[in-house]
Amino acid sequence: MGYQKLLKIVNIMDNKLRLESVVRIYTEKKLDGLHYARFLPDKNIVSISRPDHTTVHEATSFLISRKSSGKAINTVRNEANDLKKFLDFLLIWEIELLESDLLVVLEGFTDYLQLIRTDVGVEDALEWVMLRTIPLNIWGESEGKVTNIQRDEFGMLQRSAISSYSSTSINKIVRTTVQYLLFLKKRSSYYASLQINELPHKSKKLRGFISSTVGDKRVPTIDISTITRDVGSKSKYYGLKSLKVDSIFTYEQTEQFIEIASNYQDKLLFNILRFLGPRSSEAAGIWIDPTSIPNNLLRLDYHKAKRLIKQGIKGDIDFYEKDIKGFWVCKITDRDNPDFRAGHKRDGEYREIPWLFSQEVFLNLLYEALRERQILMRNIKVDHGYLFVSRNRKSQGLPITGKAVAKKYENINRQLIRERDLDLSQFSPHTFRHFYATYLLKKLNIQIDDVSRWLGHRSTETTRTTYSHWIPNAYNSENDGSVQDILETFKPTKQ
């Protein structure tokens, strides 16, 4: 087990294929018991214990804090049962949260919830600690060979969903888990470095009795539906949900963010997120053939170096000659980066994304980023080829991860607040991906099939549902799609 094995499973984008792969692991896994929640009526509190009967102090403290904040005891008991499932998942996979991408963990947890039974029939603590197998549902126990049959509202027989839990229940359990992670980061010095910001965010309105006078206040919050939807858990009203206007950067905000970045590696990284739309870990996994990087790049003439890069660079970034001009293309491919998350069904598959903006700007950024990379890698004996490398003293020159991208975002945002009084903490690196999709649909009028393919979505319907507000139609005004229109549409939120 372990995080790396979970990462490989979560990378499988086809829902059925991924669940079939993970359920084989679950059927073979032998347990030494699972966690259990215990209600202490004399103290009117709930605790969670490990299979060896020791108390999980962090989880129990979280539950006590929930009760202290005014939650009814029955609500807290339900949250304890939700949290117990997450702790079971961590135990089964032997995962250390501080060493893992939280988005990968939560997506893997969502898959786990789709495969376990709702009616385990175990109440007593002794029964929980005596469990030797994971309590899978019918689909899970049969490894996908048997499915429940039930009658629909018209009396017709139909196959039941794989999951025994409804999508609403799954979202509720994941929401409790996220609240627990936020509690750990805020209240525990050990977990203070948890990278919560790598999770998808959205802006939420806080309404009050004076809202009509002073306006609604907006706060950043974790986007639970995006986490669960990415692994195939759809709500009943999934088709009606789409990305909100206020959950996207303005173009001006992205410009200021990238301008204030202090080095070219970061400028190139966030420009790639902004104008190619990869996931953070996909950007971190971009690879360049080391033999195609010009020798003595730091001493080469500026124009000669750029010409050699343009003509000879190979790997995930390549320049395609077309007519007189040509264009840059980025290939998202699964290689050996341990934190890489590619949007493909199988190893070896890839998607190519064209750079649709200034080709010269991209070349300039690539040139400067490669020069910085050469300096940072001066103590690395064998060139690993990954484009983006760490500046940290302990890991200097090593490939960055998706977690590092989130950390870079936080650092640049702090600088943005300090120097320009602009706070983008309500967003995350994932927001650049939303900006890319909406910019292509709204500003450039790119066909949705192309946008969907470049995003690595499983189907065009996923793209259509998420970005329905931004798809041009016959009723668009003449001004729709203009730069001014997109700036007006993506207007900053007033604080």
N, C-alpha and C positions, 0 to 999 in steps of 0.2 A: 504494500500500500504506500502511502505517502503522497505529498503534494504533487510531485512530478508525474506520478501515475494518474492522479486526478486531472491534472492539466491536459494530458494527452486525451483523456476521455471527453472533457469539456470542449476540446477543439473540434470534435466531430459535429458538424453543423446539421446533419440530417437527424431529426428528432428520434425517429424509430431506430435507426442504426446506432445512435449514441446510447439510447436506453437499453437496447439489446446487449451492447458491449458492457455497460455498467452492471446490468442485472446478473450477468455471468459471474462477475466478481463478487456480487452480494450473495449469490447462492453458494459459492464456495467458501465464503468467509466464515470462520469459526470464532465465536464470541466467548468471552468470559464474563458475560452479564452486561447489562446496560444501566444507565442512570435511572433514578426514580425520584419523583417529587413527593414530599411528605407534608401533610397539613398538621400543624401543632395547635390544637384547639385551645389549650390552656393559655398560650401566648398569642393566639390568633394570627400566626404567621405561617408562611410556607417556606420550606427549605428544599434544596436539591442535593442529593448525595450520589457519590460514585458507586460502582459495583462493589468496592471494598468497604462501603458504608461511611467513608470519610465525606465530610461536607464540602461542597464546591462553594467556597466562601464568596467568590466574586459574583456568582449567579444568585446566591442567597441574599447577598447585600443588595443586588439589583432589585430583587423582589420586595425586600423590606423598604427600599426607597420608593418603589411604586405604591406600596400601601401607605407610606408616610405622606405621599403627594396627594392622597385622597381617593385612590382607586379602591373600589369595593373589593372585599376579600375574594369573592367568587371570580372577579375579573383577574385578580392576581393569581389565583389557582389555575385559571385557564392559561395565563401567560407562562406559568411554571411548566405546564405540560408542553407548551410550544417550545420553550427554551430547552427543555429536556431532550427534545428531538434534535436540536442543533448540537448539543453537547454529545449526544450519541453519535452523530455524524462525524464530529471531530475525532471522537474516540475510535470509530471504525477505520477512518482513513489515517489516523495517527498524524494529525495536522497541527503544526504550531502556527498560530495566527500571525505572529510577527514576521514570519519567514514566507508568507504566502500573499498572493494577490487576492484581496478580499472579494473582488468581483468574480473571480474563478471559484472561490470557496462558496459564495452564495448561489452561483449558478449550479454548481455541483449539488448543493444542498436542496435546491428546487427539484432537481432530478430525483434525489433520494425521497423527497416527499411524494413524488408521483408514483413511487414504486412500493411504499410501505402500506400496511393495512391501517384502516381507521378503527377497526374493531379487534384490537389485539387480544382482548379478553384477559389482560393481566392487570391486576390492581395492587396486589400485595408486593411489598418491597422484596421479599424473598424470591418471588417469582421472577421479578425483573433481573435480579442478580444471578439467577440460575439459567437465564436464556443462553442458548448456545448457537442459535441461528438468528439472522435478521428476519423480523416478521413481515415478509413480503406479501403483497396482494396477489390475487389470482394470476394476473398477467405476469407479475414478477416471478412467482413460483414456477410457472410453466416456461419461463424465459421467452415470453411473447407468443407461445404456441396456443394458449387458451385465452379467450376473452369473454367477459360477461355479456349475456344477451338480456336486454330488457325491452319493455314496450314503451313507445313514445306516447305523447299526449293523444294521438289518434288511434292508439292500440296496435300500431305496427311494430314488429320486431326490429330491433336495431342493435348494433354493437355498442357497448358502453365505452366510455373513455378509458384510457390506460390507467389514469390516476383514480384512486378511491376518494381522494380529497377533491373538493371543488376548487376552482381557481381562486374564488374568494377566500377560502380557508387557507390555501397556500400563501396568498398575499398577506394574510393576517399573521401567519407564522413567521414569514420572512420579515415583516414589519417589526414584530417583537424582537427578532434576532438583531436587526439593525439598531433598534433602541438599546439593546444590550451592548452592542459594540460601541455605540456612542458613550454609554455609561462607562465602559472600560477605559476608553481613551481619556475621558474627563476626570474620572475618579481614581484611576490606578496609575501610579508612577511607572509600573512595569509595562503597561500597555499604552503609555502616552504617545508612543511613536506610531501607533496604528494609522495606516494611510486611508482614512475614511474618504478623503477627497478624491480617491481614484474611482469611487462609485459614481454612477450617473446621478446628477442633481437636477432639480427643477425649482422654480420660484413659486412660493405659496403665499396667498393673501391671508393676512391676519385682519379680520374685521372686528371693529369695536363700535361702541355706541356713538363715538364722535367721528366715525369714518366719513360721514357725509360732509363734515366740515374740513377735516385735515387730510382726507383721502386714506386709501388702504395702505397699510404697511406690508412690505414683502420681505420674506425671509427665505433663505435657501433650505431645501430639505432633500433627503434622499428619494430618488424616483424608484419606488418599489416595483411598479408595473413594468418598467423597462427591464429590470433585472430578471423578473420571472418570465416576461414575454420573450426575452432573448433565447430562452431554452424551451419555448413552445407552450408555455402555460398561458392560455387565452381566456379572458373573462367572457361572460355571456354577451356583454355589450362591447366586445373588443373592436368591432367594425366602426363604432361610433367615436372611438377615442383617437385623437391625433395630437401632434406636438403643438403646445401652446405658443403663441407669438412671443410671449415674454420669457421664454426659456431658451432664447437664442441670443448670441452676441450681436451687437451692431457692428457694421464694418469698421467704423471708427474705433470701437473698443478693441477689435483685433489688431488694428494698426498700432494703437498706443501700446498694447501688450507686447507686441513683437519689437517695436522700436526700443522699448526700455530694457529688453533682454541684454545682458552685459557681454555676451560672446556669440560668435557666429554659429557654433554648434547648436545652441539653443534657438537662435533665429531660424536656422534651417529646419530644425525639428518641428517648431510650432507652425512654420509656413507649410510644411508637409501635412501636418494635422489639419491646417486650415484649407489648403487648396488641393489635397488629395484624399482627405477623409478617412484615413485608416484608423483603427483602434490604437490606443496608446501602445500596447504591447506589440502590435504589428509594426508601428513606426520604430520602436526600439529594436526590432528584429531585422531592419533593412541591412543588407549585406553587400559589400563591394569586393570584387576580386582583387586581392592585394597586389597581384602582379600587374594589374591594369592601372594602378596609381603611378603617375610619373615619378621617376627617381629624383632625388634632390629637389623636391617640390618647394622647399623653403628658399632655395637659392635661384630657382628658375625665373627668367623674365616673365612678368605678369601676363602678357599677351600670349607668349609661347606656352606657358603652363595651362592657360585656359583652353588653348587650341588642342593641346595633347589630351586634356581631360575630355573635351567634347568628342574627339575622334577615337579615343581608346578606352574610356571607362567601361567596365563590364560588371555584371552582377545583377542586383535588383534594380539598379538605375542604369538606364541606357539612353543614348540619343539616336533617334530614328530619322534617317535622311528621307525627306519627302519634298520632291520638286527642288526648289532652291533653298527653302528654309529648314524644314525638319522640326521635330519636337521631342521633348523629354518624356520618358515613360518610366513609371515605377512598377516593379513586379512584387506583389505580396506573395511570398513563398515560405512554406514551412521548412525550416532547416533545424539546426541543433541548438539554437538559443534556448536555454531551459525555461525562459519566461515567455516564449513566443506563443501568440494565440492567433492562428490564421483562420480566416472565414471560409474554410473549405471542408468537404466531407472526408477526404482521405489525404494521407501524406503524399507529397509530391505534386499536388494540384496547386494552381496559383491563379491569380487574377492580375491583369495589367491595367494600370490607371494612367491615362495621359495627363500631362501638365498642361492645362488649358489657358494658362496665363503667360506673362512675359517670360520667354525662353531665356533671354539674356539675364534677367534678374535671378532665375534659378541657377544658371551657370555661375554667376558671381557668388551666390550664397554657397554653392557646392565647393567652389574653389577655396573660399575662406574657411569653410568648415573642415575641409581636408587638410589644410595647413595647420589648423588648431589640433586636429586629430593626430597629426604627425608629431607635434610637440608633446601632447599628452601620452603618446605611446612610446616615447623614447626609451623607457625602461622595460618594455614588453619584448621578450626575445622572439616570439613567433606571432606574426600578425594574424589575428583571428578573423579579420575582414569586416566586422560589424562597423557600420558607419558612425554611430553615436556611442561615445565612450565616456566613462566616468571621470569627473574632475576631483572626486574625493581623494584625499591623500592616501587612504588605506587601499582603495581599489582603483587608483588612477590608471586609465588606459584599458580597463576591462569593459565589456559591453554593459550598457545600461539596461534596466528592466522597465516594465510598465509602472512599477512602484516609483522608480526614479523619475519618470515623467510627471507623475502626480506631485512629487516633492519639488521638482523644478517649477511647476505651475504655482505652487504655494509661495515659493521664494520670490518669483517674479511679481506675483500679485502683491506681496508685502512691499516690494520696492515701488510698485505702481501706486499704492495707497500713500506711501511716504512722500513720493516726489510729485505725484500728479493728482492726489486726492481722488483717485478712481478705485473703487473696490469691486472686484469681480469674484469675490469669494462665494457668491451664490451659484457660480458656474463651476465647471471642472474641465479637464482636458477632453472629456467626451463631448463637450458642447461644441468644440471645433468641428466634430463630425456632423453634428446637426447643422451648423452654419454652412458647411460644404454642400450638403444635400439641398438645403433651401436656396442657397446662392445659385446652384446649377439649375434648379427648377424655376426659380423666380426671375433671376437676372439673365441667365444665359439661355433659358428655354430649352434645355437639354431634354431629350426623350426620357421618360421615366424608366424604360427598359435598360437604357445605358446607365443611368444613375444607380439603379438597383444592382446591376452587375458590378459596378465600380465599388459600391458599398459592401459587396459580399453578402447581400441579403439572400435568404433562402428562396424568396419568391418576390415578384413584383408587387404582390398584394401587401406584403409587409411595408414596402416603401410607400405605396399608395395610401395605406392607412395612417402611417406615422406623419407623412408630410402632405396630407390632403389639402391643407390651407394654401399650399404654395404651388400647386399644379396649375399651370395656365389653362384657361378654357375660353370658350367663345364669348363669355361675358366680361372678359378682362377689358379694362379701359386702355386707351392708347398709351397712357403713362405707365401702365403696369410693366414691370421688368426693367425700368430705367434705374440708374444709380440712385437718383433722388427718391424714387418710389421705394426702393429696398431700404434706404436709410430711414424713411418715414415709417415703413412697416416695422423695422427692427429698432424702433426708437427706444432709448434707454429708459429703464424704470426709475421713476422718481422716488427718492428715499425720504 
